[in-house]
Amino acid sequence: MPSLKAIRSRIASVKNTQKITRAMKLVAAARLRRAQEQVIAARPYARALGEVIAEVAARAGDDAHPLLVTRTERKVELIVMTSDRGLAGAFNSSVNRAAERFTYERGADLEHIGLAVIGRKGRDYLRRRKVNIVRELAGVTSPTALARAQEVAAQVIADYAAGRTDAVYLVYNEFKSAMTQKVQVERLLPVLPAELAGPARTGDLAYEPTRAEVLDALLPLHVRVQLYRALLESIASEFGARMSAMDSATNNAREMISKLSLDYNRARQATITKELLEIIGGAEALKG
């Protein structure tokens, strides 16, 4: 059995760890609240814009704009959204596994898969797997998410319009609740047209000023908005996962402290009993 001093040191160490995990939980909870509000505010606009773009794509046809052109998928870009820090449960590992599974399952059918990795955890993991990382981006937070989305969108749009990629996919954690995040693999480009039924299936829309100018404004906006929404989803999911992980760590520390305290009391009682037996034995020896 460990000595009393060793058990006391262990209890003190676990208590210090518990203070850290409790503080990290509170910080994550406070930041989650703000991130969740941003996600809830961004979803309706992104959804409505996606529906409008899908209908425009269905009516205009894939030859109306370079971002609507559908090509046989040979060169694919995968945008992987992770975090810069760990201690968030399975948040990063689930996205990394999904990206790795995508490259494994689709690699044989494609000429090229390029990964644009957002977050240091994804970068470090995928580097060890020797995959083709075409661009890296770190330090994405809620205040910088919009600027980062615009930066990535500009690169993605340029590559697709020039024919350097045939499709662009997103891999990220969709925020469901503080306890639940779901990994999503979504196609960003080309834009999927909506399925129109009945008389609405035929005939284009009336554009003002021109169709080219409207599509040049709407389609890049759609890409930026969807990237921005996905980044917000990922950031909120990270805080939710970290809050849950730190809550579990705090509870585990509490249980460990209880167990160590019990071990300490047992060891202390054993020491006292041993000392009493030695005193009684010595007294009996003196009597004899």
C-alpha positions as CSV (number, residue, x, y, z in Angstrom):
1,M,0.0,0.0,0.0
2,P,1.4,3.5,-0.8
3,S,2.6,5.6,2.1
4,L,0.3,8.3,3.7
5,K,2.5,11.0,2.2
6,A,2.2,9.6,-1.3
7,I,-1.6,9.4,-1.0
8,R,-1.8,13.0,0.3
9,S,0.3,14.2,-2.6
10,R,-1.9,12.3,-5.1
11,I,-5.1,13.8,-3.6
12,A,-3.6,17.3,-3.8
13,S,-2.7,16.7,-7.4
14,V,-6.1,15.5,-8.4
15,K,-7.8,18.4,-6.6
16,N,-5.6,20.8,-8.6
17,T,-6.6,19.0,-11.8
18,Q,-10.2,19.2,-10.8
19,K,-10.0,23.0,-10.3
20,I,-8.5,23.3,-13.9
21,T,-11.2,21.1,-15.5
22,R,-14.0,22.9,-13.6
23,A,-12.6,26.3,-14.8
24,M,-12.3,25.0,-18.4
25,K,-15.9,23.8,-18.3
26,L,-17.2,27.2,-17.1
27,V,-15.2,29.0,-19.8
28,A,-16.4,26.6,-22.5
29,A,-20.0,27.0,-21.3
30,A,-19.8,30.8,-21.5
31,R,-18.3,30.7,-25.0
32,L,-20.8,28.1,-26.1
33,R,-23.7,30.4,-25.3
34,R,-22.4,33.1,-27.7
35,A,-21.4,30.6,-30.4
36,Q,-24.8,28.9,-30.2
37,E,-26.6,32.2,-30.7
38,Q,-24.5,32.9,-33.8
39,V,-25.3,29.5,-35.2
40,I,-29.0,29.9,-34.6
41,A,-28.9,33.3,-36.3
42,A,-26.9,32.1,-39.3
43,R,-28.9,28.9,-40.1
44,P,-32.2,30.5,-41.5
45,Y,-30.3,32.8,-43.8
46,A,-28.0,30.1,-45.1
47,R,-30.9,27.7,-45.5
48,A,-33.0,30.2,-47.4
49,L,-30.1,31.3,-49.6
50,G,-29.4,27.6,-50.4
51,E,-32.9,27.0,-51.5
52,V,-32.9,30.1,-53.7
53,I,-29.6,29.1,-55.3
54,A,-30.8,25.5,-55.8
55,E,-33.9,26.7,-57.7
56,V,-31.9,29.2,-59.8
57,A,-29.5,26.4,-60.6
58,A,-32.4,24.1,-61.7
59,R,-33.9,26.8,-64.0
60,A,-30.7,28.3,-65.4
61,G,-28.9,25.1,-66.2
62,D,-25.3,24.1,-65.5
63,D,-24.0,26.2,-68.5
64,A,-25.2,29.5,-67.0
65,H,-22.2,30.0,-64.7
66,P,-18.8,28.2,-64.0
67,L,-19.9,27.3,-60.5
68,L,-22.9,25.5,-61.8
69,V,-21.0,23.3,-64.2
70,T,-21.1,19.6,-63.2
71,R,-18.1,17.6,-64.2
72,T,-17.0,14.0,-63.7
73,E,-15.3,13.9,-60.3
74,R,-11.6,13.3,-60.9
75,K,-10.1,16.1,-58.8
76,V,-11.7,16.7,-55.5
77,E,-11.0,19.2,-52.7
78,L,-12.0,18.3,-49.1
79,I,-12.3,21.1,-46.6
80,V,-11.7,19.6,-43.1
81,M,-12.8,21.7,-40.1
82,T,-11.1,20.9,-36.7
83,S,-9.9,22.9,-33.8
84,D,-6.5,24.3,-32.7
85,R,-6.8,22.7,-29.2
86,G,-7.6,19.3,-27.8
87,L,-9.4,18.4,-24.6
88,A,-12.7,18.3,-26.4
89,G,-13.6,14.6,-26.3
90,A,-14.1,13.0,-29.8
91,F,-14.6,16.4,-31.5
92,N,-11.4,16.3,-33.6
93,S,-11.0,12.6,-33.9
94,S,-14.4,12.0,-35.4
95,V,-13.8,14.7,-38.1
96,N,-10.3,13.3,-38.8
97,R,-11.6,9.8,-39.2
98,A,-14.4,10.9,-41.5
99,A,-11.8,12.8,-43.7
100,E,-9.5,9.7,-43.7
101,R,-12.4,7.4,-44.6
102,F,-13.4,9.7,-47.5
103,T,-9.9,9.6,-48.9
104,Y,-9.7,5.9,-48.4
105,E,-13.1,5.1,-50.0
106,R,-12.9,7.6,-52.9
107,G,-9.1,7.5,-53.5
108,A,-9.2,4.6,-56.0
109,D,-11.8,6.4,-58.2
110,L,-10.1,9.8,-58.2
111,E,-7.0,11.2,-59.8
112,H,-6.4,13.7,-57.0
113,I,-7.7,14.5,-53.5
114,G,-6.5,17.8,-52.0
115,L,-7.3,18.6,-48.4
116,A,-7.8,22.1,-47.1
117,V,-7.4,21.7,-43.3
118,I,-8.7,24.2,-40.8
119,G,-7.3,23.8,-37.3
120,R,-4.0,22.5,-36.0
121,K,-5.4,19.2,-34.7
122,G,-6.6,18.1,-38.1
123,R,-3.4,19.3,-39.7
124,D,-1.2,17.3,-37.3
125,Y,-3.3,14.2,-37.6
126,L,-3.5,14.2,-41.4
127,R,0.2,15.0,-41.8
128,R,1.0,11.8,-40.1
129,R,-1.2,10.0,-42.6
130,K,0.8,11.3,-45.5
131,V,-2.2,12.8,-47.3
132,N,-2.1,15.7,-49.8
133,I,-2.7,18.9,-47.8
134,V,-3.0,21.8,-50.3
135,R,-3.7,24.5,-47.7
136,E,-3.7,25.0,-44.0
137,L,-5.5,27.5,-41.8
138,A,-5.2,27.9,-38.0
139,G,-6.5,30.4,-35.5
140,V,-10.2,30.4,-36.6
141,T,-12.4,31.8,-33.9
142,S,-15.9,33.3,-33.8
143,P,-14.7,36.9,-34.4
144,T,-12.5,35.8,-37.4
145,A,-14.8,33.2,-38.8
146,L,-16.3,35.5,-41.5
147,A,-13.0,36.7,-42.7
148,R,-11.6,33.1,-42.8
149,A,-14.7,31.9,-44.7
150,Q,-14.3,34.7,-47.3
151,E,-10.6,33.7,-47.6
152,V,-11.2,30.0,-48.2
153,A,-14.2,30.7,-50.4
154,A,-12.1,32.9,-52.7
155,Q,-9.6,30.1,-53.1
156,V,-12.2,27.4,-53.6
157,I,-14.1,29.5,-56.2
158,A,-11.0,30.3,-58.2
159,D,-9.9,26.6,-58.3
160,Y,-13.3,25.4,-59.4
161,A,-13.9,28.1,-62.0
162,A,-10.5,27.4,-63.5
163,G,-11.2,23.6,-63.6
164,R,-8.5,22.7,-61.1
165,T,-11.1,20.9,-59.0
166,D,-14.3,19.0,-60.1
167,A,-16.0,19.0,-56.7
168,V,-15.6,20.5,-53.3
169,Y,-16.7,18.8,-50.1
170,L,-17.0,20.0,-46.5
171,V,-16.3,17.8,-43.4
172,Y,-17.3,19.4,-40.1
173,N,-19.2,18.8,-36.9
174,E,-22.8,20.0,-37.0
175,F,-24.0,21.5,-33.7
176,K,-27.0,19.7,-32.3
177,S,-26.8,20.4,-28.6
178,A,-24.1,20.9,-25.9
179,M,-24.0,17.1,-25.6
180,T,-24.4,16.1,-29.3
181,Q,-22.4,16.9,-32.4
182,K,-22.8,15.1,-35.7
183,V,-20.1,14.8,-38.4
184,Q,-21.4,16.0,-41.8
185,V,-19.8,15.4,-45.2
186,E,-21.5,17.9,-47.6
187,R,-20.9,18.8,-51.2
188,L,-20.2,22.6,-51.5
189,L,-19.5,22.8,-55.3
190,P,-21.0,22.4,-57.8
191,V,-24.3,23.7,-56.6
192,L,-26.9,21.0,-56.5
193,P,-30.1,22.1,-58.4
194,A,-33.5,21.7,-56.8
195,E,-36.0,19.1,-58.0
196,L,-38.8,21.1,-59.6
197,A,-42.2,19.5,-60.2
198,G,-45.0,20.2,-62.6
199,P,-45.0,23.4,-64.8
200,A,-42.3,24.9,-62.7
201,R,-39.8,22.5,-64.2
202,T,-39.5,24.5,-67.4
203,G,-38.7,28.1,-68.0
204,D,-36.0,30.4,-66.6
205,L,-36.4,33.3,-64.3
206,A,-36.4,37.0,-65.2
207,Y,-33.1,38.6,-64.2
208,E,-32.3,42.2,-63.4
209,P,-30.0,43.6,-64.6
210,T,-28.7,40.5,-66.4
211,R,-28.4,36.8,-65.6
212,A,-24.6,36.8,-65.6
213,E,-24.5,39.7,-63.1
214,V,-27.0,38.1,-60.8
215,L,-25.3,34.8,-60.8
216,D,-21.9,36.4,-60.4
217,A,-23.2,38.0,-57.2
218,L,-25.3,35.2,-55.8
219,L,-23.2,32.1,-56.3
220,P,-20.0,33.3,-54.6
221,L,-22.2,34.7,-51.8
222,H,-23.7,31.3,-51.4
223,V,-20.3,29.6,-51.1
224,R,-19.1,32.2,-48.5
225,V,-22.3,31.9,-46.5
226,Q,-22.2,28.1,-46.4
227,L,-18.6,28.1,-45.4
228,Y,-19.3,30.7,-42.7
229,R,-22.2,28.6,-41.4
230,A,-20.1,25.5,-41.3
231,L,-17.4,27.3,-39.4
232,L,-19.9,28.5,-36.8
233,E,-21.3,25.0,-36.5
234,S,-17.8,23.7,-35.9
235,I,-16.9,26.3,-33.4
236,A,-20.1,25.8,-31.4
237,S,-19.6,22.0,-31.5
238,E,-16.0,22.4,-30.2
239,F,-17.2,24.4,-27.2
240,G,-20.0,21.9,-26.5
241,A,-17.7,18.9,-26.8
242,R,-15.1,20.6,-24.5
243,M,-17.8,21.5,-21.9
244,S,-19.0,17.9,-21.8
245,A,-15.5,16.5,-21.7
246,M,-14.4,18.8,-18.9
247,D,-17.6,18.0,-17.0
248,S,-16.8,14.3,-17.2
249,A,-13.3,15.0,-16.2
250,T,-14.4,17.0,-13.1
251,N,-16.8,14.2,-12.1
252,N,-14.1,11.6,-12.5
253,A,-11.7,13.7,-10.4
254,R,-14.4,13.9,-7.7
255,E,-14.8,10.1,-7.7
256,M,-11.0,9.6,-7.6
257,I,-10.6,12.0,-4.7
258,S,-13.3,10.0,-2.8
259,K,-11.5,6.7,-3.5
260,L,-8.1,8.2,-2.6
261,S,-9.6,9.6,0.7
262,L,-10.9,6.2,1.5
263,D,-7.5,4.6,0.8
264,Y,-5.9,7.3,3.0
265,N,-8.2,6.6,5.9
266,R,-7.6,2.9,5.6
267,A,-3.9,3.4,5.5
268,R,-4.0,5.7,8.5
269,Q,-6.1,3.3,10.5
270,A,-3.7,0.5,9.6
271,T,-0.8,2.6,10.8
272,I,-2.5,3.5,14.1
273,T,-3.5,-0.1,14.7
274,K,0.1,-1.2,14.1
275,E,1.4,1.4,16.5
276,L,-1.1,0.4,19.2
277,L,-0.1,-3.3,18.8
278,E,3.6,-2.3,19.1
279,I,2.8,-0.3,22.3
280,I,0.8,-3.2,23.8
281,G,3.4,-5.7,22.9
282,G,6.1,-3.5,24.5
283,A,4.0,-3.1,27.7
284,E,3.4,-6.9,27.9
285,A,7.2,-7.5,27.5
286,L,7.9,-5.1,30.4
287,K,5.4,-6.9,32.6
288,G,7.1,-10.2,31.9
